[in-house]
Amino acid sequence: MSAVNTKVSGIAGRYATALFELASDAKQVDAVASDLATIKTSMEDCADLARLVRSPLVSRDDQERAILAVLEKLGTSDLVRRFVGTVAQNRRLFALADMIGAFGQLLAAARGEVVAKVISAKKLTVKQMEALTKELKSSIGSDVAIEADVDSSLIGGLVVKVGSRMVDSSIRTKLQNLKFAMKGVG
């Protein structure tokens, strides 16, 4: 499982590639992916954790101690704790969410999956995610890994991005289109 042909760049890409290679060598890719998903969810659900990760005001040592304590409570693996500790020591925690996303891209490429970014007005249920995965798989013709985000400004519906293609069926966009159409009426 090499991540050589997958395009991830910048700080997040370099760190994610390093973690992916470490996890591959240790045969812990799935465990690391699970831990990273837990961290991502925790950062989305806890404003204090998100602030800790992004804040330049917290000292390097305090930031490292705090994030490692959180990871210990979350029950993450030693490999993930050491990785995040290194990220904290290098003052790169602000890019942790992007690193998690880049790791997901590398994992999807290694599995032969296509990454679909889905933005919804509310968090999708497991049943909705399964139905969406099934529909995307039949449309694209290959396995699909979904990166789900929430944007309440969509009001309802979904925005789905797969590669350079995007389908926007959000209510916000439909209302904007209606507004433009009504301006032409007169």
C-alpha positions as CSV (number, residue, x, y, z in Angstrom):
1,M,0.0,0.0,0.0
2,S,1.9,3.0,-1.2
3,A,0.6,6.5,-1.3
4,V,3.0,7.6,-4.1
5,N,0.5,8.2,-6.8
6,T,-2.1,10.1,-4.7
7,K,-2.1,13.8,-4.8
8,V,-2.0,15.4,-1.4
9,S,0.0,18.5,-0.9
10,G,1.1,21.1,1.6
11,I,1.7,20.7,5.3
12,A,-1.3,18.4,5.7
13,G,-0.3,16.2,2.7
14,R,3.3,15.7,4.0
15,Y,2.2,14.8,7.5
16,A,-0.6,12.6,6.2
17,T,1.7,10.8,3.9
18,A,4.2,10.2,6.7
19,L,1.5,8.8,9.0
20,F,0.1,6.6,6.2
21,E,3.5,5.1,5.6
22,L,4.1,4.5,9.3
23,A,0.6,2.9,9.6
24,S,1.2,0.8,6.5
25,D,4.6,-0.4,7.9
26,A,3.0,-1.2,11.2
27,K,0.0,-2.9,9.5
28,Q,-2.3,-0.5,11.4
29,V,-3.9,1.5,8.6
30,D,-7.5,0.7,9.6
31,A,-6.9,1.3,13.3
32,V,-5.3,4.6,12.5
33,A,-8.1,5.6,10.2
34,S,-10.6,4.7,13.0
35,D,-8.7,6.8,15.5
36,L,-8.5,9.7,13.1
37,A,-12.2,9.6,12.5
38,T,-12.8,9.7,16.3
39,I,-10.5,12.7,16.6
40,K,-12.3,14.5,13.7
41,T,-15.7,13.8,15.3
42,S,-14.4,15.0,18.6
43,M,-13.1,18.3,17.1
44,E,-16.4,18.9,15.4
45,D,-18.5,18.1,18.5
46,C,-16.3,20.0,21.1
47,A,-15.7,23.7,20.5
48,D,-13.1,23.7,23.3
49,L,-11.1,21.0,21.5
50,A,-11.3,22.8,18.2
51,R,-10.1,26.0,19.9
52,L,-7.2,24.2,21.5
53,V,-6.1,22.8,18.2
54,R,-6.4,26.1,16.3
55,S,-5.2,28.6,19.0
56,P,-1.7,30.1,18.6
57,L,-2.1,31.6,22.1
58,V,-1.7,28.2,23.8
59,S,2.0,27.4,24.4
60,R,3.5,24.4,22.5
61,D,4.0,22.4,25.7
62,D,0.5,23.1,27.0
63,Q,-1.1,22.3,23.7
64,E,0.8,19.0,23.5
65,R,-0.1,18.0,27.0
66,A,-3.7,18.9,26.5
67,I,-4.1,17.1,23.2
68,L,-2.3,14.0,24.4
69,A,-4.6,13.9,27.5
70,V,-7.6,14.1,25.2
71,L,-6.3,11.3,22.9
72,E,-5.6,9.2,26.0
73,K,-9.3,9.6,27.0
74,L,-10.4,8.8,23.5
75,G,-8.4,5.6,23.6
76,T,-6.4,6.2,20.5
77,S,-3.4,4.0,19.6
78,D,0.1,4.8,20.6
79,L,1.0,5.5,16.9
80,V,-1.7,8.1,16.6
81,R,-0.7,9.7,20.0
82,R,3.0,9.9,19.0
83,F,2.0,11.3,15.6
84,V,-0.2,14.0,17.1
85,G,2.4,14.7,19.7
86,T,4.9,15.4,17.0
87,V,2.4,17.6,15.1
88,A,1.9,19.6,18.4
89,Q,5.6,19.9,19.0
90,N,6.1,21.2,15.5
91,R,3.2,23.8,16.1
92,R,1.1,22.3,13.3
93,L,-2.0,21.3,15.2
94,F,-3.9,24.0,13.3
95,A,-3.7,21.7,10.3
96,L,-4.8,18.5,12.0
97,A,-8.2,18.4,10.4
98,D,-6.6,18.8,7.0
99,M,-4.1,16.1,7.8
100,I,-7.0,13.8,8.7
101,G,-8.7,14.6,5.4
102,A,-5.5,13.9,3.4
103,F,-5.0,10.6,5.3
104,G,-8.6,9.7,4.2
105,Q,-7.7,10.5,0.6
106,L,-4.6,8.3,0.8
107,L,-6.5,5.5,2.3
108,A,-9.3,5.7,-0.3
109,A,-6.7,5.6,-3.1
110,A,-5.0,2.6,-1.5
111,R,-8.3,0.8,-1.4
112,G,-9.2,1.8,-5.0
113,E,-12.0,4.0,-3.8
114,V,-13.2,7.4,-5.1
115,V,-13.6,10.1,-2.5
116,A,-16.9,12.0,-2.5
117,K,-17.3,15.1,-0.4
118,V,-20.9,15.5,0.8
119,I,-22.1,18.6,2.5
120,S,-25.6,18.4,4.1
121,A,-27.7,20.8,6.2
122,K,-27.9,18.3,9.0
123,K,-25.7,15.4,10.0
124,L,-26.6,12.3,7.9
125,T,-27.8,9.2,9.7
126,V,-26.1,5.9,9.1
127,K,-29.0,4.7,7.0
128,Q,-28.8,7.9,4.8
129,M,-25.0,7.4,4.4
130,E,-25.5,3.8,3.3
131,A,-28.1,4.8,0.8
132,L,-26.0,7.6,-0.5
133,T,-22.9,5.4,-0.8
134,K,-25.0,2.8,-2.7
135,E,-26.3,5.5,-5.2
136,L,-22.9,7.0,-5.7
137,K,-21.3,3.6,-6.3
138,S,-23.9,2.7,-8.9
139,S,-23.4,6.2,-10.6
140,I,-19.6,6.2,-10.5
141,G,-19.0,2.6,-11.1
142,S,-16.4,2.1,-8.3
143,D,-16.3,2.0,-4.6
144,V,-16.9,5.3,-2.8
145,A,-15.5,6.8,0.4
146,I,-17.6,9.6,1.7
147,E,-16.3,12.6,3.6
148,A,-19.3,14.2,5.2
149,D,-19.6,17.7,6.4
150,V,-22.5,19.8,7.7
151,D,-23.4,23.3,6.6
152,S,-26.6,24.5,8.1
153,S,-26.8,27.4,5.7
154,L,-27.8,24.9,3.0
155,I,-31.3,24.8,4.6
156,G,-31.8,21.3,3.2
157,G,-30.6,19.0,0.5
158,L,-27.0,18.0,-0.4
159,V,-23.9,19.2,-2.2
160,V,-21.9,16.3,-3.6
161,K,-18.4,16.7,-5.1
162,V,-16.6,13.8,-6.8
163,G,-13.4,14.9,-8.4
164,S,-14.2,17.9,-10.6
165,R,-17.9,17.1,-10.7
166,M,-20.4,18.7,-8.4
167,V,-24.1,18.2,-7.9
168,D,-25.8,20.9,-5.8
169,S,-29.3,20.1,-4.8
170,S,-29.4,22.3,-1.7
171,I,-32.5,24.4,-1.0
172,R,-30.2,27.5,-0.6
173,T,-29.1,27.1,-4.3
174,K,-32.6,26.5,-5.5
175,L,-33.8,29.6,-3.7
176,Q,-31.0,31.7,-5.2
177,N,-31.8,30.4,-8.7
178,L,-35.5,31.3,-8.1
179,K,-34.4,34.8,-7.0
180,F,-32.4,35.3,-10.2
181,A,-35.3,34.0,-12.3
182,M,-37.7,36.3,-10.6
183,K,-35.5,39.3,-11.3
184,G,-35.8,38.6,-15.0
185,V,-39.6,38.5,-14.8
186,G,-39.8,42.1,-14.0
